[in-house]
Amino acid sequence: MKKVFVISVLMMIVGLALQSCGPEDTHGPKIYILNPDGKILHGEAKDTTLLLWSKYVDPGVFVEDNASKTEDIVVTLDTTVLPLNKEGYLRATRGTVEEMLNLTYTATDLAGNVSTNVRPFRVANVSEVFAGSYLISRTAMHVNDTNYTSTISADARVAGRLRFNKVYAHRWSGKNTYFKVNADLYSSELSPASFDERYGYLCKKGDPGVCYYSGLTYTPAKEGIYDYYYLKIDAQNYEDSLGNVVYIRGIEDVNDLPLSKIEFLGDTRTITKIILELNVTKNGQVDKVKEVYIPR
């Protein structure tokens, strides 16, 4: 009986020795990027567009390891690259479609092995769907009618704002001159009466402190922006080094509805033209100006 006990103890010792001599865990965990529905994303599908003045909600990752259980793997996310204000809102557009930034996930298993994976992202103004290159036809009362090309860009800090980069191009005192004009997307049915420094006129009519895309991801938010097809152009003034002052303001009808607007092909989202109707006051003289932008 005593011999049997000794043999059993020896077998246990040999078994432990063999186990301790097993291969060392040198592989870090695998990290899989998830979308909001929990689906694993690969390649360019990982690219994420975030909305200006929204709060970042991370869809998370799934991790697995050759030795450690999933629940034993420690995952961290570096969000320092996000341009957040003190309240946690994305306060400026960053990154482009061609050159995104990266949110980096780090996973550490029980053996101390570390691995990383990234979620490429950019912060976009939802108004970017109207940005691009345009052919402009301009008529006016006090400067020559003309045609030229220019671009419209999405503003980096105010949601729903477009920047017209070459307005009222003409020669003044022997020099070529033009102005950059801000225009805010507006809806007579959906927009509140007051302008918001973050969201322009994209807040809800019955809740002016909340943007219409609050809680939405980029794709549904982009679909909603097509309902805001009027352009509010508040008074903007410019002054050159000689003290010459120019005032530019959008023209509105008797109901305060902007005459500047975006027109589409039937019920589609295809832009046929963007119209700016402006009063340009230069040296005390008011010039009534119409610029028609045709997508190139």
SULDASUL-V477858 format. One record per residue. N is the residue number from 1. PHI is phi in whole degrees, 0 to 359 (* if undefined). OMEGA is omega in radians with two decimals (none if undefined). D_CENTER is the distance of its C-alpha to the mean C-alpha in Angstrom with 2 decimals. Layout:
BEGIN
N&PHI&OMEGA&D_CENTER / N&PHI&OMEGA&D_CENTER
END
This chain:
BEGIN
1&*&-3.12&77.93 / 2&293&-3.13&77.23 / 3&294&3.12&76.55 / 4&299&-3.14&74.03 / 5&297&3.14&72.09 / 6&297&3.13&72.08 / 7&298&3.13&70.84 / 8&297&3.13&67.98 / 9&296&3.13&66.90 / 10&297&3.13&67.03 / 11&295&3.10&64.88 / 12&295&-3.13&62.23 / 13&296&3.12&62.24 / 14&299&3.13&61.99 / 15&298&3.11&59.10 / 16&295&3.13&57.15 / 17&296&3.12&57.94 / 18&296&3.14&56.69 / 19&295&-3.11&53.43 / 20&291&-3.14&52.79 / 21&269&-3.14&53.32 / 22&294&-3.10&50.48 / 23&298&-3.14&47.56 / 24&283&3.12&45.23 / 25&282&-3.13&41.60 / 26&240&-3.09&39.60 / 27&257&3.08&36.54 / 28&284&3.14&33.23 / 29&294&3.00&31.44 / 30&271&-3.12&29.23 / 31&242&3.13&25.62 / 32&247&-3.14&23.83 / 33&281&-3.11&20.07 / 34&251&2.96&19.66 / 35&267&-3.10&17.25 / 36&301&3.12&17.26 / 37&269&3.13&20.51 / 38&84&3.13&22.18 / 39&276&3.12&22.32 / 40&285&-3.12&22.58 / 41&252&3.12&20.08 / 42&228&3.04&21.27 / 43&55&-3.09&20.18 / 44&293&3.11&17.02 / 45&296&3.12&16.67 / 46&286&-3.09&15.59 / 47&301&-3.03&12.28 / 48&237&3.05&9.56 / 49&257&3.12&5.91 / 50&257&-3.06&4.98 / 51&261&3.05&4.16 / 52&305&-3.14&5.06 / 53&62&2.93&8.81 / 54&248&3.07&9.27 / 55&258&-3.11&11.77 / 56&284&3.04&11.60 / 57&243&-3.04&14.35 / 58&282&3.12&15.62 / 59&290&3.06&17.11 / 60&92&3.14&19.80 / 61&223&2.98&22.11 / 62&244&-3.12&25.66 / 63&235&3.03&28.25 / 64&212&-3.05&31.80 / 65&218&-3.13&34.56 / 66&285&-3.09&37.94 / 67&230&-3.10&39.82 / 68&272&3.04&37.89 / 69&290&-3.12&36.99 / 70&305&-3.10&33.32 / 71&290&3.12&33.87 / 72&265&-3.12&35.30 / 73&272&-3.13&32.31 / 74&265&-3.13&30.24 / 75&243&3.06&26.48 / 76&235&3.13&24.23 / 77&232&3.11&20.50 / 78&269&-3.12&19.42 / 79&256&-3.09&16.35 / 80&295&3.14&17.25 / 81&284&3.13&14.54 / 82&288&3.13&11.86 / 83&278&-3.05&11.44 / 84&262&2.96&13.01 / 85&273&-3.06&15.28 / 86&294&3.11&18.71 / 87&266&3.10&17.86 / 88&90&3.12&15.30 / 89&266&3.07&12.12 / 90&286&-2.89&8.95 / 91&261&-3.13&9.97 / 92&206&3.08&8.28 / 93&290&3.11&5.64 / 94&215&3.14&7.48 / 95&78&3.09&8.67 / 96&228&3.10&8.99 / 97&299&-3.10&10.14 / 98&280&-3.06&13.54 / 99&222&-3.12&13.30 / 100&275&3.01&11.28 / 101&264&-3.06&12.21 / 102&233&2.87&14.40 / 103&269&-3.01&15.12 / 104&252&3.04&18.92 / 105&260&3.09&21.34 / 106&237&3.14&25.01 / 107&239&-3.14&27.93 / 108&234&3.14&31.54 / 109&269&-3.07&34.56 / 110&294&3.13&37.98 / 111&276&3.14&39.40 / 112&88&3.10&36.79 / 113&286&-3.06&35.06 / 114&240&3.03&31.42 / 115&220&-3.13&28.68 / 116&225&2.97&24.92 / 117&210&-3.05&22.06 / 118&234&2.98&18.37 / 119&247&3.09&15.12 / 120&295&-3.12&12.89 / 121&212&2.94&9.20 / 122&216&3.06&6.13 / 123&252&-3.01&3.42 / 124&238&2.94&1.15 / 125&278&-3.08&4.18 / 126&300&3.11&6.08 / 127&288&-3.07&8.79 / 128&297&-3.14&8.06 / 129&296&3.13&10.60 / 130&260&-3.12&13.20 / 131&285&3.10&12.66 / 132&153&-3.13&15.50 / 133&261&-3.05&19.15 / 134&223&2.95&21.69 / 135&265&-3.02&25.45 / 136&248&3.00&26.52 / 137&245&-3.02&29.84 / 138&240&2.99&30.88 / 139&238&-3.10&33.93 / 140&204&-3.13&35.23 / 141&273&-2.96&38.52 / 142&239&2.98&39.09 / 143&229&-3.07&37.42 / 144&294&2.98&37.89 / 145&294&-3.07&35.97 / 146&200&3.02&33.96 / 147&233&3.07&31.45 / 148&198&3.13&28.87 / 149&248&3.11&25.51 / 150&199&-3.12&22.28 / 151&233&2.97&18.49 / 152&244&3.14&15.86 / 153&235&3.07&12.52 / 154&272&3.13&9.44 / 155&295&-3.07&10.18 / 156&276&-2.98&8.73 / 157&230&3.14&10.03 / 158&245&-3.13&10.86 / 159&297&3.12&8.93 / 160&78&-3.13&10.67 / 161&258&3.04&12.13 / 162&250&3.12&13.16 / 163&241&3.08&15.23 / 164&272&-2.87&18.41 / 165&271&-3.12&19.63 / 166&208&-3.08&23.29 / 167&257&3.08&24.91 / 168&57&3.13&28.71 / 169&290&3.14&29.60 / 170&195&3.08&33.37 / 171&263&-3.11&36.10 / 172&224&-3.10&37.11 / 173&54&3.06&40.20 / 174&82&-3.12&40.30 / 175&236&3.04&36.70 / 176&287&-3.13&33.60 / 177&217&3.08&31.05 / 178&200&-3.06&27.84 / 179&226&3.06&25.21 / 180&260&-2.99&21.44 / 181&238&3.07&20.64 / 182&269&3.09&17.83 / 183&224&-3.09&17.63 / 184&254&3.11&16.06 / 185&297&-2.98&15.64 / 186&214&3.04&18.50 / 187&232&3.13&20.56 / 188&292&-3.13&24.24 / 189&270&-2.96&24.40 / 190&252&-3.01&21.26 / 191&279&3.01&20.34 / 192&285&-3.12&22.27 / 193&287&-3.04&24.56 / 194&261&3.11&23.04 / 195&275&3.10&19.98 / 196&249&-3.07&17.71 / 197&296&3.13&16.53 / 198&265&-2.96&13.20 / 199&252&-3.11&12.65 / 200&60&3.11&14.95 / 201&249&-3.12&16.82 / 202&267&3.08&14.52 / 203&289&3.14&16.66 / 204&287&-3.08&19.33 / 205&300&-3.14&22.59 / 206&272&-3.12&24.73 / 207&214&-2.95&22.54 / 208&297&3.11&21.01 / 209&269&-3.06&19.55 / 210&238&3.12&17.28 / 211&286&-3.10&14.18 / 212&299&-3.10&14.81 / 213&264&3.08&11.99 / 214&302&-3.13&13.36 / 215&86&3.14&14.16 / 216&264&2.96&12.35 / 217&273&-2.97&10.27 / 218&299&-3.02&7.72 / 219&298&3.09&10.85 / 220&293&3.09&12.94 / 221&295&3.13&10.45 / 222&296&3.12&10.06 / 223&296&-3.11&13.85 / 224&289&-3.04&14.35 / 225&291&-3.14&12.82 / 226&292&3.07&15.80 / 227&283&-3.13&18.11 / 228&255&-2.99&17.05 / 229&251&2.98&18.85 / 230&272&-3.12&20.74 / 231&238&3.07&19.80 / 232&275&-3.14&21.01 / 233&239&3.14&22.06 / 234&286&-3.09&23.69 / 235&302&3.09&26.33 / 236&229&-3.11&25.29 / 237&239&-3.08&28.01 / 238&226&3.12&28.60 / 239&219&3.13&31.60 / 240&269&-3.06&32.93 / 241&293&3.12&35.28 / 242&269&3.13&38.28 / 243&89&3.07&37.21 / 244&289&-3.07&36.44 / 245&247&3.08&34.07 / 246&234&3.07&31.96 / 247&246&3.12&30.41 / 248&233&-3.13&27.95 / 249&214&3.08&27.26 / 250&288&3.13&26.25 / 251&270&3.12&29.24 / 252&237&3.12&29.46 / 253&276&-3.06&32.18 / 254&294&3.12&34.78 / 255&261&-3.13&32.51 / 256&64&3.08&29.76 / 257&267&-3.09&27.61 / 258&298&3.00&25.79 / 259&277&3.07&27.40 / 260&284&-3.05&24.24 / 261&197&3.10&22.32 / 262&251&3.14&20.71 / 263&246&-3.06&23.25 / 264&240&3.09&22.99 / 265&277&-3.13&25.58 / 266&57&3.14&27.39 / 267&263&-3.11&25.43 / 268&272&3.06&22.95 / 269&263&-3.13&19.34 / 270&278&-3.12&20.78 / 271&284&3.05&20.50 / 272&265&3.12&24.01 / 273&196&2.97&23.61 / 274&237&-3.05&21.91 / 275&248&2.99&24.58 / 276&248&3.02&24.75 / 277&243&-2.93&27.93 / 278&228&2.84&28.58 / 279&256&3.12&31.38 / 280&248&-3.13&31.64 / 281&258&-3.10&34.28 / 282&229&-3.11&35.75 / 283&55&3.09&38.99 / 284&83&-3.13&39.59 / 285&258&-3.13&39.46 / 286&268&3.10&37.00 / 287&248&3.08&35.76 / 288&272&-2.95&34.37 / 289&235&3.01&31.72 / 290&231&3.09&30.06 / 291&239&3.14&27.49 / 292&249&-3.10&26.60 / 293&257&3.11&23.66 / 294&249&3.14&24.25 / 295&303&3.12&21.68 / 296&270&none&23.16
END
